[in-house]
Amino acid sequence: MNCLMLVSLLLGAEPAAADRFSDVRIERPFDRYLLANPLLMESTGAKVIKLPKKRSLILAVESTVLKDDSPDERLRAEKVCKMKAFAALVQERQGVPLFHVEESKDKTVVVNVDGKEHGMSVSESLEITTIKMEGIAKDMPVVGRWTSKEGDVFYLAIGGIINKKGNVVRGDVGKSR
């Protein structure tokens, strides 16, 4: 997070969620955290928020562009975002192995015609980066759905409350289990 964003969050300069999103449906207690900070609603990936009594609230927010307003498209968006959200949880917990290959070829041709040299240099480069992720994420319920104000981006959040042993627990964030 850059310094300017952090300062604007601290000063309350962040626009309200109602100004940036529509069709917002977020379950309690997750609504308290997401609606208070629309940046959490917009930035995708896994987020961990420390709570009292050595508990944590874990969220994974993902998004996809909506091609149209049909029920089939909304169902596709829901499935895509849910899979991406579970992948974000696995990535947050285990990291991801990265494989990177770079290959470059340089070729120089010099031609001598009537005592004058003419040259040409050609460079080719190929860069391949592969990310492989494999893991098991504990099932977490969908805790929120919303769209961008324009209605062209669908967002979905899955989440849970984790106790100090790393187990998913249900209930209000203020209560201890």
Secondary structure, 3 states (H helix, E strand, C coil): CCHHHHHHHHCCCCCCHHHHEEEEEECCCHHHHHHHCHHHHHCCEEEEEEECCCEEEEEEEEEEECCCCCHHHHHHHHHHHHHHHHHHHHHHHHCCCEEEEEEEEEEEEEEEECCEEEEEEEEEEEEEEEECCCCCCCCCCEEEEEEECCCCEEEEEEEEEECCCCCEECCCCCCCC
